[in-house]
């Protein structure tokens, strides 16, 4: 099963391709996404990488957390799924 990784404190100049290449050193990358602000269309400075093998994801997390890339120290850890809020639903 693939493991999703949160990557924070990214340089605003980092591309999804650069993010994918960085993590590909550790194993197969299923996807790499940088989150973009809807209003400004600029990167928010964080993203997510999904890796095919758990062991490769764990290696990437341990090696890249705190590493300086693009003048910034990355924050890398396993992404934890949080329930999304339901908009427009009535609650008692």
Secondary structure, DSSP 8 states (H G I E B T S, - for coil): --EEEEEES--TT--HHHHHHHHHTTS-EEEEEEEE-TTT-SEEEEEEEEES-HHHHHHHHHHHTT-EETTEE-EEEE--------TT----
